[in-house]
């Protein structure tokens, strides 16, 4: 997934739209997992696994293809 700062994203956990701030690696004891720091519509920052968000443009294309 190729994302840039300010990309509108869909958070699969909450179903809300947000903005991507940065992507980083979260190092656990035995693995590295890609995470993103995002901002919700109220301006609150949160960290989420990169697999749990989708760029809004891709979401729009998915919805159109499946309707």
Secondary structure, 3 states (H helix, E strand, C coil): CCCCCCCEEEECCCCCEEEEEEEEEEECCCCEEEEEEEECCCCCEEEEEHHHEEEHHHHHHHHHHCC
